[in-house]
């Protein structure tokens, strides 16, 4: 049986390249080389941050771009 607590948090690669991060507490911060990985739940996001690791799958858009 698969134990969810021990599984690596899994997200979806939504985009890659230069991104600007917006938050309530800071001015926008630009990152020239970045990946945007989205998670299905806040719990998965927090686990990825706490464990300093995650796995991801490509979004449909990323799959399309890789075939162009």
C-alpha positions in Angstrom: 0.0 0.0 0.0 1.2 3.5 -0.9 1.8 5.7 2.2 0.9 9.3 1.3 2.9 10.8 4.1 6.1 9.3 2.8 5.4 10.0 -0.9 7.3 12.9 -2.5 5.0 15.8 -3.0 4.0 16.0 -6.7 3.2 19.1 -8.7 2.6 20.2 -12.3 5.2 22.2 -14.2 3.1 25.1 -15.5 5.7 27.4 -17.0 9.5 28.1 -17.1 11.6 31.1 -17.9 11.7 34.6 -16.4 8.9 35.1 -13.9 7.8 37.9 -11.5 6.7 36.8 -8.0 4.0 38.9 -6.4 3.2 38.7 -2.7 1.4 40.8 -0.1 4.5 41.3 2.0 7.1 42.3 -0.7 7.6 44.2 -3.9 7.5 42.1 -7.1 10.7 40.0 -7.4 11.9 39.0 -10.8 13.6 35.6 -11.3 15.4 35.2 -14.7 15.7 31.4 -14.6 12.7 29.9 -12.8 10.1 27.1 -12.9 6.5 27.4 -11.8 5.3 24.2 -10.2 1.7 24.2 -9.0 0.4 21.7 -6.4 -3.1 20.3 -6.0 -3.3 21.3 -2.3 -1.7 23.6 0.2 -0.6 20.5 2.2 1.4 19.2 -0.8 3.0 22.7 -1.3 4.0 22.9 2.4 5.4 19.3 2.4 7.5 20.2 -0.7 8.9 23.3 1.1 9.5 21.4 4.3 11.2 18.4 2.7 13.1 20.6 0.1 12.0 18.3 -2.7 9.2 17.5 -5.0 8.5 15.6 -8.3 6.5 17.1 -11.1 4.8 16.3 -14.3 4.6 18.6 -17.4 1.4 20.5 -18.0 -0.4 20.1 -21.3 1.1 23.4 -22.4 4.7 22.4 -21.5 4.2 19.1 -23.4 3.0 21.1 -26.5 6.0 23.4 -26.3 8.5 20.5 -26.0 7.1 19.0 -29.3 7.3 22.2 -31.3 
